[in-house]
């Protein structure tokens, strides 16, 4: 676990006004979940990689705190056999926000919720339109999730193998069909 990732968590929770005990409780939960058995790709290392790219685009974001929270919660609960882990992560974020007494009517909550909901489809109209470029935070957020697709061949090969391991329970033809949809 990198100090940079913990510093990012500390920075955004301080910005949101979260007390130390709540911040530490949820940080422990993040570490536990992202380090759990069975995670080959959607793990703490993957999260660290996303935050390395996040730091390079942070100044272009309208609400970097919201994007950072969404990155932390996007795969907090992850089970490749489940079709509703996105919904569970939204519920976890709502629990977190309530637990920290930040108010579900706040603009920060609404923005993070919107980003997490966008993760359910992993695309926007701009992603589907030739020549269109999205410049909203949701576009950056979704692109951060797919940034590995443009990585160096060795890094991409390692990613592809890890994802394949996470989906080991699928027959190869089914797995191949699902991968084509992602790509």
Protein Blocks (a to p, Z undefined) as FASTA:
>chain_A
ZZklmmmmmmmmmmnopafklmmmmmmmmmmmmmgghiaklpmklmmmmmmmmmmmmmmp
mblmlmmmmmmmmmmpacfkbcklmmmmmmmmmmmmmmnonojabmklmmmmmmmmmmmn
opafklmpghiacfbfklmmmmmmmmmmmmcfklmmmmmmmmmmmmmmpcfklmmmmmmm
mZZ
